[in-house]
């Protein structure tokens, strides 16, 4: 076999292997998020999130914070594939409309979404750490760097 054929066959095999190993992200990659989650803060605030799959392109979430029997915060959440990108979409009564955060990192057990134009947070991270869901909210709040962390346990 001449040198050109060897190079061609080797390059073709490499390209087939490389292209075949890249799998486009899908909602199935987020299935670890599905379920009911509960977390508590040091000030006795209890955080609840529930996620379920609505379709191949949408996951729905419901979030709320309670103190005792009072709900002090509620939001509707969605992870949606729009064109070729995934977005975390939060609808909170205090905002005029939904706030979109674009996925900037999606690896097994970790999701990071960002919206640099939003007041706070600008970054939302979901990470599975063993059986704990670690949610981090980061960004500028009143001109200062701010960070909130919530550790959730799966309840269902």
C-alpha positions in Angstrom: 0.0 0.0 0.0 1.4 3.3 -0.9 1.9 6.2 1.5 -1.1 8.2 0.3 -3.5 5.3 0.9 -2.1 4.7 4.4 -2.6 8.4 5.3 -6.1 8.5 3.7 -7.2 5.3 5.5 -5.7 6.5 8.8 -7.3 9.9 8.5 -10.7 8.5 7.5 -10.7 6.1 10.5 -9.7 8.9 12.8 -12.4 11.2 11.5 -15.1 8.5 11.8 -14.1 7.7 15.3 -13.9 11.3 16.4 -17.2 12.3 14.8 -19.0 9.2 16.0 -18.0 9.8 19.6 -19.6 13.3 19.9 -23.2 12.9 21.0 -25.5 15.9 20.8 -26.9 16.8 24.3 -30.5 15.8 24.9 -33.0 16.0 27.7 -32.0 12.5 28.7 -28.7 13.9 29.8 -30.6 15.8 32.6 -32.6 12.8 33.9 -30.6 12.8 37.1 -32.5 16.1 38.0 -35.9 14.5 37.8 -37.7 14.1 41.1 -38.6 16.0 44.3 -35.8 17.7 46.2 -35.7 19.4 49.6 -33.0 21.6 51.2 -32.7 23.6 54.4 -30.7 26.7 55.3 -29.3 27.7 58.6 -32.1 30.2 59.1 -34.8 27.4 58.9 -35.8 28.3 55.3 -36.8 25.1 53.5 -36.3 25.0 49.8 -38.3 22.7 47.5 -37.7 21.8 43.9 -39.6 19.3 41.7 -38.4 18.4 38.2 -40.2 16.3 35.6 -39.8 15.7 31.9 -42.5 17.2 29.8 -41.2 16.3 26.3 -38.0 15.6 24.4 -37.3 19.4 24.5 -38.6 20.5 27.8 -38.2 19.8 31.5 -40.4 21.5 34.0 -39.5 22.6 37.5 -41.3 24.1 40.4 -39.4 25.9 43.1 -40.5 27.4 46.4 -39.1 28.5 49.7 -41.0 28.1 53.0 -40.6 29.2 56.6 -42.9 27.1 58.7 -46.2 26.9 56.8 -45.6 30.2 54.9 -44.4 30.2 51.3 -42.0 33.1 51.0 -40.8 32.6 47.4 -42.2 30.6 44.4 -41.0 30.2 40.8 -41.8 28.2 37.8 -38.7 26.7 36.1 -38.0 25.2 32.7 -35.1 23.7 30.9 -35.8 24.0 27.2 -34.0 23.3 24.0 -34.4 26.3 21.8 -32.8 25.8 18.4 -29.4 24.2 19.2 -29.0 25.5 22.8 -30.4 24.7 26.2 -31.9 27.4 28.4 -32.9 27.5 32.0 -36.0 29.7 32.2 -37.2 31.1 35.5 -40.6 32.8 35.9 -40.8 34.7 39.1 -43.7 37.0 40.0 -41.3 39.9 40.8 -40.0 39.9 37.2 -41.9 41.3 34.2 -41.5 38.0 32.3 -39.4 34.9 32.1 -35.6 35.2 32.6 -33.5 33.0 30.3 -30.1 31.6 31.3 -28.1 29.9 28.5 -26.3 26.6 29.2 -22.6 27.2 29.1 -21.5 23.8 30.5 -23.3 20.5 30.4 -21.4 17.4 31.6 -22.6 14.3 33.4 -24.1 15.5 36.7 -23.3 19.1 36.2 -25.3 22.0 34.5 -24.2 25.6 34.4 -26.4 28.4 33.0 -25.5 32.1 32.6 -27.3 35.4 31.9 -24.8 38.3 32.4 -27.6 40.8 31.9 -29.7 39.6 34.9 -29.5 41.4 38.2 -29.0 38.3 40.5 -28.0 35.6 39.9 -26.1 35.7 36.7 -24.9 32.1 37.0 -26.9 29.1 38.1 -25.1 25.8 38.8 -26.7 22.4 39.4 -24.3 19.6 40.4 -24.9 16.1 41.6 -22.5 15.2 44.4 -23.1 11.6 45.3 -26.8 11.7 46.4 -26.9 15.4 47.0 -28.0 18.1 44.6 -25.8 21.2 45.1 -27.3 24.4 43.6 -25.2 27.5 43.5 -26.4 31.0 42.6 -23.6 33.5 41.8 -23.2 37.0 40.5 -23.2 40.7 41.4 -25.8 41.8 43.9 -25.9 45.5 44.8 -22.4 45.9 43.3 -20.8 43.1 45.4 -20.0 39.6 44.5 -22.6 37.3 45.9 -23.1 33.5 46.2 -25.9 31.4 47.6 -25.7 27.6 48.0 -28.4 25.1 48.7 -27.9 21.4 49.2 -30.9 19.3 48.4 -31.8 15.7 49.2 -34.0 13.7 46.9 -37.4 12.9 48.6 -38.9 11.0 45.6 
